[in-house]
């Protein structure tokens, strides 16, 4: 669900997994009573940015946005390896992926 202040220092529109109250009125996130460490918040921000770029890449049909998402990951390959991986993935899965282009 969207954060809406449940986890401090994360954007309100970021989708988060945390404790919630579920009843006849719906689902309400329980605000966290302790602040997450800076390193954890930083990691979550990176992953959130990667997910956002992935969505943008497919909506915009952009290999460049997909490359940006891949390179943000701390475990990413080199720039040239990532470019080759994207081209190979798009070719191998062309029947199920939208047509992506370098933009």
N, C-alpha and C positions, 0 to 999 in steps of 0.2 A: 504494500500500500504506500501511497505517497507519505513521506516523512511527517510533514506538517508539525515540525518542532519536537517530535518524539525523541529524536537523537540529536543532541546539541552539536552544533558546528557542522551539520550536514545540510545541504539545500532542502528546502521544504518540498520541492517537486521530485526529489530523488526517491525512487522506490526502495523501501527497506523491509527487512525481515526483523521483527522484534515482537515482544509480548503484546497481546491485544486482549480486549474484552469483547466477547461475542454474545449478543443477546437479541431480543426481538427488535431492538432499535438498529441493529447492524453490527459493524465491526469498528471498534475504536482502539487505536494504538495507545498503549500505556507509555507515558513518558519515562525515559530512563532516569533513574535517580542519581547515577554516577556518570561522570563524563568519561568518554573513551580516551585513551592515550593518543597523543598527537600522531604517533606512528600508525596507529590503527585508522584514525580519521584520514590520514594521508593516503593509505592504501585503498580505503573505500573510495576516496575522491578519484584516484587513478582508475579504479575498476569502473566507476560510474561514467567517467569520461570515455573510456574504451567502449562501453555499451552504447553510449549516446552516439559516438562516431560510427559504430557498426550500423545502427539504425539509419543514420543520415546517409551512409554509403549506399545502402540498398534503396532507400527512397530516391536519392539523387542519381543512382546507378553509376557511382563513382569509385573507381579503383583507387584513386588518390586518397579519398576519405578512409577507405578500407586499409590502405597502407599506413595512414596516420594512426589508426586504431591499433594495428599490429605493433608499430614501433613504440607506442606508449607502454606496452607491456614490458616489465623488467626482464622477462625471459625471451624477448623477441630475438629473431635472427638478425643478421646484418641487413642493411638497406637493400642490397642487391639480392640477397637470399629471399627477403620478404617479397620483393617485386616478382621474382621468379615463382615463388610459392603462390602468389595471387593469380598470376597468369595460368599456372598449372591447375589450380583449384577451379578457376572459372571454365577452363577447357574440359576438365574431367566431369564437372557437375553442371554443364551448360543446359542439360534437360530440366534441371530443377531450380537453378539460380536465374535471377534476372540478368539481362545483358549488362555487364559493367564495363565502363570505359575509363581510360586514363584521362582525367580532366584537370 
